[in-house]
Amino acid sequence: MRKISIKIYLLLVTVVLVTSTISIAADIEKQMKNFNYVTKEFNPIIRGPIVWDNGMEFSDLMYAQWDESKQFDFYIVDDFIFEEDTEVSDVNWRGGYWGEGYQSGDFNWCISFFYDNSTSNKPEGFPKNPSFAGPYCFTWNEIEKVILNDTGTSIYFEFYVDLQETLLFESGNKYWISIWAEGSFPPQSGWCYHKSYLLNASLLGSKYFGFPFWTPGHDVQGFDFDMAFKLTAPLEPLPPTPPFIDGPREGSAKTRLCWTFQSEDPNEDEIKYIISWGDETMNETEYNQSDIPIESCHFYTRKKVFVIIAYAEDETGLRSNESTFAVTIPRFNAINNNIIKIFFERFSNNFFFFRQLFSN
């Protein structure tokens, strides 16, 4: 009699487990149809397409500095021309420092754009009164930079900045760009030059400081080299990444459970999260900074497997793909769950035991 009772008990447990497993699988399949789990990928800053590449190899540094304390300046300028109307939002160039204290150079850097004076073939308003746009100035901490080389007497960087506005350059017109540092000498700052992509001779202007090719007064002089720089168009509006969801995979009914949602917007727009909890209720967060984990909590009133479905939406209305996250609110109490767990751990692979048990 005792043997029959054990057999019946085990048979009932097996039936319950199989039924529960089928039910859980059906719940998940129903809720997750057309959705996939996603994992968060951390990407570097994405920039728009390069629209002007002046060549980034370099021979050395050409003076590019303004120093109020010593009353001297060097302004180097180079030209460019587009075949079609082109927007520019970022500037990438190579430059650096040399001389005494070269490793401690941390000057502000500025950028100006000029129309071309077709009569003189020189930039209008050069160097201090840009006729097209600027000057745009950036503190050392605002500039993205990578050290390229430290020779022991000079240091070379690759610099990146986002302009404060998007500029539109008309096709067929020649424009000029000037980049310089503002800081106290020493060290000396410079913009890297080369000789491989010459559109027109670069120009050097100085009002206070003598130079072998300098004409007394406020003048400019041509040099047979080009400066190392690139111009980048604005990044096309892109949606946020699908949110990464993190939190409990299991919980109790009528208990406050919390998850975090994290998405990154390539355009650095603020984003909000729209969350479906899988029980016919939804939640929408406030707008928050991109790539910051945001917590949202929920109470489940039923025992079931629920699938959280969430997407991110930026300030412009662009939406990410959806992410999903399954959470189980168990149908069985903790004691029965523990019995089932122990049962499976001990007997799930022991088919001989079952054959012997049910053969009599």
N, C-alpha and C positions, 0 to 999 in steps of 0.2 A: 504493500500500500504506500509505504514511504517512497519506494522507488518510482511508482507511478506518479506521485505528487511532484517529485523533482522533475520528472520528464515533462509533465504538464506545465510546470512553472517555466522551465527552460524554453519549451515550445512557445508559450505565450510571450516571453521576453523576445524571442527571435521574431515572432510575427509583428510585435510592436515596433521593434527596431527597423525591420524591413519596411513596414507601412510608413513609419515616421520619415525614413530616409527618402522614400518615393515622394512623400508629401513635400518635404523640404526642397528636394530637387525640382519639383514642379513649381513651387513658389519662386525659386530663384530664376528658373527658366522663363517663367511668365513675366517677371518684373524686369529681367535683364535683356529681353529680346531687343535686338538692334543696338545694344550698348556693349562696351568693352571696358575692362579695367585699364587704367592708365597710371603710369608712374611719372613723377616730376623729373624734368630734365633742366638742369641749370645751364643756361647759355650765356656766353659773353655778350657785351653790348653789341647790338646789331646796328650797322650804319647803312645809309643808302648807297646807291651805285656811284662809283667814281666817274665824274663827267669831265674832269681835266686832270691829266697825269703828266706832270712836267719832268718826270724822272726823279727817282729818289736816291740814286747813287750820288756820291759827292766826292769832291777833291779836298775841300777844306772849308773853313769858315770865313765869311766876309763880314766886316764890321756892320753891326746893326744894333745901335744903342743910343738912347737919350739919357743924359745925366744932368739933372738940374743943378746939382751941387758944384759941378765943374764947368758947367756951361759949354758942353760940346755935344754934338749929335752926329750920327751916321744913319742915313736912311737909304736902304737898298730897295729897288723896285723892279718888278719883272712883268711882262705882258702876257695876255692870253686872248683868244678869240674863239667863239663858238659858231658852229655851222647852223645851229637852230636855236630858238629861244630856250634858255636853260635856267633852271632854278638851282641855287647853291645854298646849303645850310651849314656845312661843316668845312673846316680847313685842316689839312694835315701837312706838316712840314718838318724839316730837319734843321737843327741848329744846336747851339751850345755855348760854352764858355772856355776861355783860356787865360793864361797869365796868373798872377798872384791870387790865391784863394779861389781858383777855378772850380774846385769841387763844392764850394759853398754857394755857388751862384743860384739864387732863387728869385730872380727878377720877375716883375709883371711883364707880360708880352702883349703887344697890340697889333692890330691888323686894320689897314685902310684899303679902300678900292677907289680907283680914279677912272674918269673918262679919258680917252686919248685926244690930244690936240693934234689933228691931222696935219696942221701947218708946220708945227715944230717937231712932230713925231715924239712928243713927250707927254707925260700925264698932266692933266689939268689940276692945279692946286697942290702939286707935289712940293714938299713932303707933308706939311702940317695941315693943309686944308683940302681934304679929299672931296673931289667933285661928285663922286658917285655914292659912296656909303662909308660909314665909320667915323672916327676910329672905334673899333671894338677892343676893349682892354680886358685882360684876364689876370687874376692873381695867380701866383705859382701853384696854389692848392686847387685852383679851378681847372688847371690844364692836365689832361691825361698825357702821360709821358713814359717813355721806355728808354733806358740807357743803352746806347749802341756801342760805345767804346770809351775807355778812359786811357789815354796815352801816357799819363804821368805829367803832362803839361796842359792838356786840354781834355774836355769831356763833350761827347756828342749825344744828343737826344733825338728821339722821334716824338713830335708833339701832335696832339689832337685837341681841337676845340669845337664846340657847337656855337655858331653865331647866335646872337640874341634875336635874329629875325631871318626869314628866308629872302634871299635876293634873287631878282629876275634879271638876267643878262640877255640882251637882244642879239639875235643872230647877225653875223657879219660885222659887228662893231668890235673894235679893239679896246680892251680894258687893261688896267694895270693893278697889281697888288703889291703892297708894302707890308713887311712884317719886321718888327723890331722889339727889343727889350727896353724896359725902363728901370734903371738901377744905378747905383753908385760905383764908379770905377775905383780900384779893381774889384772883381775881374772884368775882362772885356767879353761882351756877348756878340754872337754872330749868327748869320743865317747861312746854311750850307749851300755851296755852289758846285756846278759841274759844267761840262761843255758838250753835252750830247743831245740837247733838244732845243736848239736855239731858234726862237721865233724872231727876236729882235734883241739887240744889245741891252743888257740890264743897265740900270742907271743908278748912280750913287750921288746923293746930295748931302752936303754938310754946310751949315751956316757958321759954325764956330771953330771947327777943327781942320787943320791943313792936311792934305793928302797929295801924293805925287800927281794925281790927275785932277786935282781940285782947282776950280777957277775962283779967284777971290770974289767974295760976296756970296750971295745965295744962288747957287747954280747947280747944274747936274752934268754928269759926264758919262759917256757910254763905256761899257766893258764887254769884251767878247766871251761872256759866259752866261749860263742860266742858273736860276735858283731851284732848289729841291722842294717841290710842294705839289699837293694834290687838292682838288676841289671836289666835294661830294654833294650830291643832290639829296633832298629830304627823303627820309624813309617813307615808303608807301604805308598808308594806314593799315595796320595789321591787328587782328583780334588778339585777345589775351590767350595764354596757354590754357589747356584744360586744367581745372583745379586739382591739386594733389590733396587728397582727403586722408586724414589720420585720426585715429580714435579707436574706441573699443569695438571688437568684433562680436561681442556678446554682452548682454545685460538683462536686468530684470524689468518686468512690466511695472509701470507706474513709478519708475525711478528716473531721475534726471540724468540723462547721458549727454556727453559733450564731444564734439569733433572739431578739428581745425581744418580750414580750407585755405589753400595758398595757390595763387596764380600770378604769373608775370606778364606784364603788358610791354611789348617791344617798343611802343611809343611812349612808355612811362606815363600813360594816362592812369587816373585813379579807376579802381574797379570795384564792383559789387558782386555778390554771389546770390544766385537764385537756386534754392534748395528744395527738392521734393523728397519728403521723408519716407515715401513708399507706403504711407497709410492714408493717402488722399488728403494730406495736409502739406502746406508749403511754407517757406520762409524766405524773406529777401533782406539782405543786410544793407547797411549804409555803404556809401562809397568810401573806400580806403586806399591807402597808398599801395602801389604795385609791389608784389613779392613779399608782403607782410602776412604772416599767418593770422587768420581771423577765426575766433571761436564762435560756434553756434550750438545751442543745446535743444534737446527735445525729450518729451515723455511719450513712450509707447504704452498704449492701454491694453493691447492684445498680445498673446503669445504666438509668435510667428517668425518667419524669416522675412525681413524687410530689406529692400535695396534703396539706399540713398542715391539720388541722382542730382547732380549739381553742375552748373555752368557759371562762367564768369562773364560779366558784361562791362565794357569800359564806358567812359564818359560820352563817347561819340556814338554809342549804341552798338558797337561791334561785339559779337558774342563768340565765346570759345566753343569748342566741342564739349560734349558732356562727359563727366567722369562718374563712375559708380562705385559703391561701397556697400557690401552686404553685411548686415548685422542680425544676429539671431537672438530673439527673445524666447527662451526655451519653453517647450510645452510641458516638460516634466519638472518636478521639484528637484532640489539639489541632491536629496538622498537617492532618488531613482537614477538621476544622472550619474552619480558616483558608482552605483551598482552596475549600470550599463558599461561605464568606462572600464571598471575592473574586469567585468565579464569579457569584454572584447580584448583587453590586454592579455588575459590568460588563455582564452579559448579560440580567438579568431582564426588561428592557423592550425588548430588541432582538430582536423577532420576525423581522425581515428577515434577520438573521444565521442563524437556525435554518432558515428556509425555503430560503435559498441553500445551506446546508450539507447538508441532507438531500434536496435536489431532484435531486442527481446520483447 
